[in-house]
């Protein structure tokens, strides 16, 4: 199919002048609208205004430009149907062989802080999607281009073929076009279904019908196991946080499990405002520490469990420097991430850790007030708000006879933040600034307590003088007895058990300080 006449109407004008020049050099007549026509004309390329072709001016502040039979007749007419061609000739309508259109930036508008409902609605494109859908429907005769990234390949084929585009290319472009309009409509539907809130209003996270679009960021090596296929997607229109901000600097491609662990590590790291280092293995924390520098924090985090760090995910929340690299000398890690890297540190990582995946990722703790997270289950989808709750000092309640010292209270807050990210049932033993032992994912809490103590001792760490965090209440005193015998001096947990009084009495019996949070952090 030879391209003789093209309609260009784009919001994103990246590369549009170069495209127009190239089309004109191929003998293509160009129709265009408003600002696009002005830009092309100022570049010295001949262009026919759509209003000249239709005999009708643009109106309603540009809301009506291309919605006209002389435009859509030229796009939709089937070239293999004589009656269609006769209708075009009767009404003086010239066929349009190529449509180039990019849509109003609705998705970018609605995620802008403080955007109003009226501003969002004005960015709902009408003419663009209509043209795109018309051209994509008639792809047997018409090509449709919807993004600047497609320009080069289309021009290469036009030049190589003497101005024609193949059936295969038009079909592929139509697929891309329908995908784009589907994404666009889904973003609008999601925004309106959420209540389209004005600034300060709360949106509805759980509408009666849930629709969202996601774009593939990258294919993955495989899923949880090598016989499974997988890919990573980013939700269209959602705030760009977490792994959506990652940039790979070194190492092989990612796998499904890598990303699960990476997400868990980043979530834990975002708990800390001070310089910190974390180590995650199979989505559970096996090391975490804070210090004056991330290099010192890394030394302590590694010491939390020097065995489990092998093959783990390691992150720091400041520029990763040579001290961090030195702390990890001789240790294989799957992923190493930070908000930035010192050049000499990155060079050393590339030299000594060929198989380590290195990522630059935002560690901004300022997250949206409410984020939704999704999880597939057999036959459905679970949706909940992300657990962003932090400890409120005013809500802490000392229930033991002995109140925690200032040092113990600081350590309890640290332990609580780490325990929030360990799989239930979770028991975490820490000092004021580093993890000593973690028991997670066990079927009962006393086994988690035993595991935390065992892991600490196997790592050569002293449990005397530690504090303990439990992600949920102690249903019996047995788990508390385990950590007390190991030397823990203070405990933090939600409270709320039928046997709270028994557990509190056990704490008093052993001289422990006990604090209730009133909030639980189960992680399944």
Number of C-alpha atoms within 10 A of each C-alpha: 15 16 22 19 20 24 25 23 26 23 14 16 16 12 13 19 19 15 19 22 18 16 22 18 12 16 13 19 18 25 23 26 22 15 13 20 23 13 17 22 17 11 13 10 18 16 22 15 21 25 18 13 17 17 11 13 15 19 10 8 7 12 13 14 23 25 16 17 14 20 21 18 20 23 30 23 25 18 14 10 9 11 12 16 18 13 13 18 12 9 11 12 21 18 25 26 25 25 24 23 24 20 22 19 16 21 20 14 19 23 15 11 8 11 14 15 16 10 12 21 16 13 17 19 18 15 18 24 23 15 23 26 19 21 30 27 20 21 25 18 26 31 31 31 23 24 19 17 11 13 16 13 10 20 18 12 15 19 15 11 13 11 19 17 24 16 15 11 16 24 20 15 22 26 15 18 24 17 12 19 18 14 19 23 17 20 23 22 16 20 24 16 19 17 15 21 16 13 12 7 9 13 17 14 17 13 12 9 8 14 12 16 18 15 11 11 12 13 15 17 17 16 15 14 12 11 7 10 14 16 15 17 14 16 15 18 22 18 16 14 17 17 17 16 13 16 14 14 13 20 17 13 14 19 20 21 16 22 17 13 23 28 17 21 28 25 18 24 27 19 18 18 13 14 20 28 32 31 35 27 22 17 21 23 33 31 28 33 32 26 17 10 20 26 26 18 25 31 21 25 29 26 22 29 26 16 15 18 25 16 17 28 30 29 31 31 25 20 19 25 20 19 17 21 21 16 17 18 12 11 16 18 20 22 25 22 28 23 19 18 19 11 12 13 18 18 14 13 23 17 9 13 20 13 16 20 22 27 23 21 21 21 24 12 13 8 13 9 10 14 15 12 11 11 9 9 8 5 5 7 10 9 13 13 13 12 16 13 11 12 13 10 9 7 11 16 16 15 18 23 15 14 16 20 11 9 10 21 19 15 25 28 18 26 30 26 21 31 33 28 25 28 21 23 25 31 36 33 32 28 23 18 18 29 31 32 30 30 30 27 17 16 10 15 26 24 20 24 29 19 21 25 27 18 20 22 16 12 16 14 17 15 24 14 16 27 33 32 28 32 31 25 24 24 19 17 18 16 20 26 19 19 26 24 13 20 18 25 22 28 29 26 25 20 26 17 14 12 15 17 15 15 24 21 17 19 24 16 11 15 16 24 24 26 23 18 22 16 19 16 22 17 16 8
